Amino acid sequence: MPATQVAVANGLHHEPLAHSCPNVVTRVTPFIAPICLILTLIEIPLGPWIRISTVFHALADPIDFSWCLIHKLAAWTECYNLTTEFVGRGRLADDRSPRARVIATIIVGFEEIAGPRQSSHQSFLEAAEQYGANDAKSFVLWRLIALELVDYWKHDVSTALLFTVFYMLQLLGVATTEFEFCCTPFAAVLLSWAVPLALLSGRMGAFRSPRACLDAMSRFVEGVSAEDATVKHGIADNGMGRRRRDIERVRSRKYAEHHPSLDGYRPWKARSFNGPPQSTILSAAFIAALPVILSIATFVSLLWIAEPDKTTYQWFLAPVILGLWVLSTLLSQGLYCRINKKYQWHAIIAKDMVITTMVVLAIIFLPTAGRMNETNCSGIGSGVCADSEFGITEDILHKHGGADRLEYASVLALCFGAQLCFYAAVVRKYRAGLMVMQWPEETRRLEHTQLETSTAARAS
């Protein structure tokens, strides 16, 4: 008798894994691919390696990634609030553009250039107070450079929103199909934090060309230095001397000198406009971790709906992934403090590649472990391990007449609704910072027209 028939007769024949569960690529690609596409839409300086490194950092350290975005918005908002203190929301002669927005736009330009190497943002606020309080004639340079920076700025939420809708519909559509527990898309829910972060990044935007920003800010520094006799001749008190040193740091137009600040990973959390560098309080870190917490909670809820009385290997996926992300955040903070800024970005990217590989392998293989255990232990519904608690691979969404499908769709809808509410709450809280770099098109046209008119009048 052939060996196969003997094995079947003895109840030892194992059904091939490929027949009982789709292969890894078929199972993972439909749910992970939209996440990768969403992450590639994050607004960052152009460059393939920069974009790839951003995707790696987002997958390996979503808590720190979210923390950076939120703190950047908080810095912009603080910048705008500080300018309004001495501008008093005064407007230019045209009664259209607030001075605070113009000054804050210039300071954000310095933020993009100087990065963590800048010693004092207060020095630029002092310069803004001196020139911003003067008449419109001395404020023309500020308006020209601010408009130029705004024209270089790009922001787009529509594309990220389109991929978000596609990702949501794809997961909700799974409720209409049959699949076994080892083939569930539950692991893809662990990456749902990418939805609010991609939308937030698209809402914030980025410069189309960092080199153009550097050139514009260098011309601004030259113009300010030419107008400021104190800076020009080097006669200054302590405050003016500090301002002169900070401004002269941005005088060079050599892109290579500013490359780490423009293209590298920038620890926004280590800086403050209002004083010396300091870490953001723990409450900000908790707020940044909310999208990840929502993703983990949704994943656990789906597992509870599917098998409330059974233990499967998927239960181990949530603590493993969460532990890797927390470890990655702690390592990132340690690298910020211990590694020289010149090598900081490379060290973080190396760490991100290792953590990302571990996360992807966990998402791929842990959900399959239950099926592999059953295949190896149980034969065709029998065997010494047929009742193993790790061998549950039932049709989870259809065994109760469709009730589980409704619960599945409801939990997913609550998850995405909560993620979108998080995005809306952040945008509302920091709307002043978002307003700095996003001027309405009508305001831009009026500013350009009036500046051209005033320039022509002075020339004549």
Buried (B, 14 or more C-beta within 10 A) or exposed (E): EEEEEEEBEEEEBBEEBEEBBBEEEEBBEBBBEBBBBBBBBBBBBEEEEBBEBBBBBBBBBBBBBBBBBBBBBBBBBBBBBBBBEBBEEEEBEBEEBBBBBBBBBBBBBBBBBBBBEBBBBBBBBBBBBBBBBEEBEEBBBBBBBBBBBBBBBEBEBEEBBEBBEEBBEBBBEBBEEEBBBBBBBBBBBBBBBBBBBBBBBBBBBBBBEBBBBBBBBBBBBBBBBEBBEBBEEEEBEEEBBBBBBBBEBBEEBEEEEBEBBBBBBBBBBBBBBEEEEEBBEEEBBEBBBBBBBBBBBBBBBBBEBBBEEBBBBBBBBBEBBBEBBBBBBEBBBEBBEEBEBEEBBEBBBEBBBBBBEBBBEBBBEBBBBBBBBBBBBBBEEEBEBBEBEBBBBEEBBBEEEEEBBEBBBEBBEBBBEBBBEBBEEBBEBBEBBBBBBBBEEEBBEBBBEBBEEBEEEEEE
